[in-house]
Amino acid sequence: MSKAPKYSNETTQRLLASFDRNVAEAKVALMKASEADLAVGWSLTMGEKVLMTMWRSVVVRQTINRLVHHSAQLTV
């Protein structure tokens, strides 16, 4: 198993630019995705060990819900 990259301090501006770029790429990917693309399994792994497997559509929905939830927490 490979080690995670070392943490590096980045400016807020640089982190937001990276976030915005990734959001734009995700929107394009989701717009292109068909139901068939999302109706396949997705697995979270650690090396060769499978930690969990879910439908891709469920992973996408849970990820978006989690982002919305935690963004809302920051505004309270």
N, CA and C of each residue as an Amber inpcrd file, in Angstrom:
protein
   228
   0.8460000  -1.1700000   0.0000000   0.0000000   0.0000000   0.0000000
   0.8980000   1.2420000   0.0000000   0.5740000   2.2050000  -0.8500000
   1.3740000   3.4210000  -0.9060000   0.9130000   4.4010000   0.1640000
   1.8150000   5.2400000   0.5620000   1.4890000   6.2400000   1.5740000
   0.8190000   7.4410000   0.9140000  -0.0090000   8.1170000   1.6720000
  -0.6630000   9.3240000   1.1820000   0.3840000  10.4140000   0.9970000
   0.1490000  11.3210000   0.0360000   1.1040000  12.4140000  -0.1380000
   1.1480000  13.2850000   1.1050000   2.2880000  13.8870000   1.3390000
   2.4260000  14.7630000   2.5020000   1.5460000  15.9960000   2.3270000
   1.0330000  16.4870000   3.4390000   0.1870000  17.6760000   3.4290000
   1.0280000  18.8970000   3.0920000   0.4670000  19.7770000   2.2870000
   1.1560000  21.0320000   1.9970000   0.1870000  22.1830000   2.2470000
   0.6730000  23.2280000   2.8530000  -0.1510000  24.4050000   3.1110000
  -0.3400000  25.1680000   1.8100000  -1.5860000  25.4650000   1.5000000
  -1.9070000  26.2220000   0.2950000  -2.7060000  27.4560000   0.7010000
  -2.6480000  28.4700000  -0.1380000  -3.4290000  29.6690000   0.1420000
  -4.9050000  29.3840000  -0.1170000  -5.7600000  30.1540000   0.5230000
  -7.1990000  30.0040000   0.3130000  -7.5370000  30.1990000  -1.1540000
  -6.9230000  31.1720000  -1.7770000  -7.1830000  31.4560000  -3.1860000
  -6.8440000  30.2440000  -4.0570000  -5.7400000  29.6120000  -3.7780000
  -5.3280000  28.4420000  -4.5680000  -6.2650000  27.2540000  -4.3190000
  -6.6690000  27.0410000  -3.0620000  -7.5990000  25.9560000  -2.7480000
  -8.9530000  26.1750000  -3.4180000  -9.4500000  27.4120000  -3.3930000
 -10.7330000  27.7080000  -4.0330000 -10.6540000  27.5400000  -5.5430000
  -9.5430000  27.9150000  -6.1370000  -9.3630000  27.7350000  -7.5780000
  -9.3900000  26.2500000  -7.9350000  -8.7270000  25.4480000  -7.1290000
  -8.7270000  23.9980000  -7.3480000 -10.1380000  23.4340000  -7.1750000
 -10.8460000  23.8810000  -6.1500000 -12.2190000  23.4320000  -5.9060000
 -13.1130000  23.7960000  -7.0830000 -13.0340000  25.0500000  -7.5420000
 -13.8650000  25.4990000  -8.6650000 -13.5750000  24.6930000  -9.9270000
 -12.3150000  24.4070000 -10.1830000 -11.9240000  23.6120000 -11.3540000
 -12.5100000  22.1960000 -11.2510000 -12.4160000  21.6020000 -10.0720000
 -12.9480000  20.2510000  -9.8800000 -14.4690000  20.2140000  -9.9780000
 -15.1460000  21.2530000  -9.4940000 -16.6060000  21.3270000  -9.6110000
 -17.0040000  21.3940000 -11.0830000 -16.3100000  22.2100000 -11.8560000
 -16.6150000  22.3260000 -13.2870000 -16.4220000  20.9840000 -13.9960000
 -15.3390000  20.2770000 -13.6810000 -15.0890000  18.9650000 -14.2880000
 -16.1560000  17.9600000 -13.8660000 -16.5780000  18.0110000 -12.6130000
 -17.6040000  17.0870000 -12.1230000 -18.9420000  17.3390000 -12.8110000
 -19.2900000  18.6140000 -13.0100000 -20.5430000  18.9390000 -13.6930000
 -20.5600000  18.3630000 -15.0990000 -19.4530000  18.5150000 -15.8180000
 -19.3580000  17.9770000 -17.1790000 -19.5080000  16.4570000 -17.1520000
 -18.8120000  15.8040000 -16.2340000 -18.8720000  14.3390000 -16.1410000
 -20.2880000  13.8690000 -15.8100000 -20.9660000  14.5570000 -14.8860000
 -22.3260000  14.1570000 -14.5120000 -23.3190000  14.4030000 -15.6410000
 -23.1210000  15.4760000 -16.3980000 -24.0080000  15.7570000 -17.5300000
 -23.8550000  14.6950000 -18.6210000 -22.6500000  14.1730000 -18.7820000
 -22.3860000  13.1510000 -19.7990000 -22.8100000  11.7550000 -19.3450000
 -22.9320000  11.5410000 -18.0510000 -23.2110000  10.2050000 -17.5180000
 -24.6310000   9.7560000 -17.8670000 -24.7330000   8.5150000 -18.2910000
 -26.0420000   7.9250000 -18.5720000 -26.4930000   7.1300000 -17.3490000
 -27.7440000   6.7070000 -17.3770000 -28.2310000   5.8640000 -16.2800000
 -27.4090000   4.5860000 -16.1870000 -27.0130000   4.0650000 -17.3460000
 -26.2060000   2.8380000 -17.3630000 -24.8500000   3.0640000 -16.7000000
 -24.2740000   4.2650000 -16.8930000 -22.9840000   4.5810000 -16.2630000
 -23.0960000   4.5720000 -14.7430000 -24.2440000   4.9920000 -14.2320000
 -24.4370000   5.1060000 -12.7870000 -25.0030000   3.8380000 -12.1510000
 -25.3980000   2.8870000 -12.9800000 -26.0100000   1.6550000 -12.4690000
 -24.9950000   0.5210000 -12.3520000 -23.7570000   0.8830000 -12.1000000
 -22.7080000  -0.1220000 -11.9060000 -22.1320000   0.0420000 -10.5090000
 -21.4720000  -0.9720000 -10.0490000 -20.8840000  -0.9270000  -8.7170000
 -19.6440000  -0.0530000  -8.6610000 -19.4240000   0.5320000  -7.4980000
 -18.2300000   1.3180000  -7.2110000 -17.7050000   0.8260000  -5.8770000
 -16.4000000   0.6310000  -5.8000000 -15.8170000   0.1040000  -4.5620000
 -14.7730000   1.0450000  -3.9990000 -14.8160000   1.2240000  -2.6920000
 -13.7710000   1.9330000  -1.9630000 -12.7870000   0.8690000  -1.5130000
 -11.5380000   1.0440000  -1.8980000 -10.5320000   0.0350000  -1.5620000
  -9.3760000   0.6530000  -0.7960000  -8.6900000  -0.1900000  -0.0790000
  -7.4460000   0.1700000   0.5890000  -6.4560000  -0.9130000   0.1730000
  -5.6520000  -0.5620000  -0.8390000  -4.7960000  -1.5790000  -1.4200000
  -5.6700000  -2.6120000  -2.1100000  -5.4950000  -3.8610000  -1.7820000
  -6.2950000  -4.9400000  -2.3600000  -7.5920000  -5.1900000  -1.5910000
  -7.7180000  -4.6050000  -0.4210000  -8.8820000  -4.8530000   0.4380000
 -10.0520000  -3.9460000   0.0460000 -11.2100000  -4.5390000  -0.2150000
 -12.4220000  -3.7800000  -0.5270000 -13.0940000  -3.3970000   0.7870000
 -13.2410000  -2.0940000   1.0190000 -13.8630000  -1.6100000   2.2510000
 -15.3800000  -1.5410000   2.1400000 -15.8760000  -1.1480000   0.9540000
 -17.3190000  -1.1240000   0.7310000 -17.5840000  -1.0530000  -0.7630000
 -18.7610000  -1.5040000  -1.1530000 -19.1960000  -1.4420000  -2.5440000
 -20.6300000  -0.9470000  -2.5710000 -20.8930000   0.0260000  -3.4540000
 -22.2370000   0.5830000  -3.6260000 -22.4380000   0.8890000  -5.1040000
 -23.7000000   1.1390000  -5.4730000 -23.9720000   1.6030000  -6.8230000
 -23.3520000   2.9910000  -6.9920000 -22.8600000   3.2660000  -8.1800000
 -22.2770000   4.5850000  -8.4470000 -23.2850000   5.6990000  -8.1840000
 -24.5320000   5.4890000  -8.5560000 -25.5560000   6.5240000  -8.3470000
 -25.7060000   6.8640000  -6.8660000 -25.6000000   5.8700000  -6.0040000
 -25.7070000   6.0950000  -4.5580000 -24.4990000   6.8810000  -4.0620000
 -23.3210000   6.5470000  -4.5550000 -22.1000000   7.2520000  -4.1460000
 -22.1840000   8.7210000  -4.5460000 -22.6340000   8.9840000  -5.7740000
 -22.7600000  10.3720000  -6.2410000 -23.7630000  11.1240000  -5.3720000
 -24.9330000  10.5230000  -5.1330000 -25.9670000  11.1810000  -4.3220000
 -25.4720000  11.4610000  -2.9080000 -24.8430000  10.4770000  -2.2720000
 -24.3570000  10.6690000  -0.9040000 -23.2580000  11.7260000  -0.8360000
 -22.3970000  11.7570000  -1.8390000 -21.3230000  12.7490000  -1.8550000
 -21.8900000  14.1590000  -1.9720000 -22.8360000  14.3500000  -2.8830000
 -23.4480000  15.6730000  -3.0420000 -24.2070000  16.0610000  -1.7740000
 -24.9640000  15.1350000  -1.2130000 -25.6940000  15.4280000   0.0310000
 -24.7480000  15.8080000   1.1640000 -23.6330000  15.1200000   1.2650000
 -22.6590000  15.4030000   2.3250000 -22.0410000  16.7950000   2.1290000
 -21.7210000  17.1470000   0.8810000 -21.1710000  18.4820000   0.6090000
 -22.1710000  19.5700000   0.9900000 -23.4310000  19.3750000   0.6180000
 -24.4690000  20.3550000   0.9570000 -24.6240000  20.4500000   2.4670000
 -24.6660000  19.3170000   3.1390000 -24.8280000  19.2910000   4.5920000
 -23.7010000  20.0500000   5.2940000 -22.4690000  19.7590000   4.9220000
 -21.3440000  20.3980000   5.6070000 -21.2020000  21.8640000   5.2130000
 -21.5980000  22.2190000   3.9960000 -21.5970000  23.6350000   3.6130000
 -22.6130000  24.3910000   4.4520000 -23.7680000  23.7890000   4.6700000
 -24.8060000  24.4270000   5.4870000 -24.3360000  24.5850000   6.9270000
 -23.5870000  23.6170000   7.4290000 -23.0760000  23.7200000   8.7970000
 -22.1800000  24.9450000   8.9570000 -21.4540000  25.2910000   7.9060000
 -20.5430000  26.4330000   7.9810000 -21.2820000  27.7600000   8.0110000
 -22.5400000  27.7690000   7.5860000 -23.2950000  29.0240000   7.5420000
 -24.1290000  29.2540000   8.7870000 -24.1740000  28.2870000   9.6760000
 -25.0020000  28.4150000  10.8860000 -24.2690000  29.2200000  11.9350000
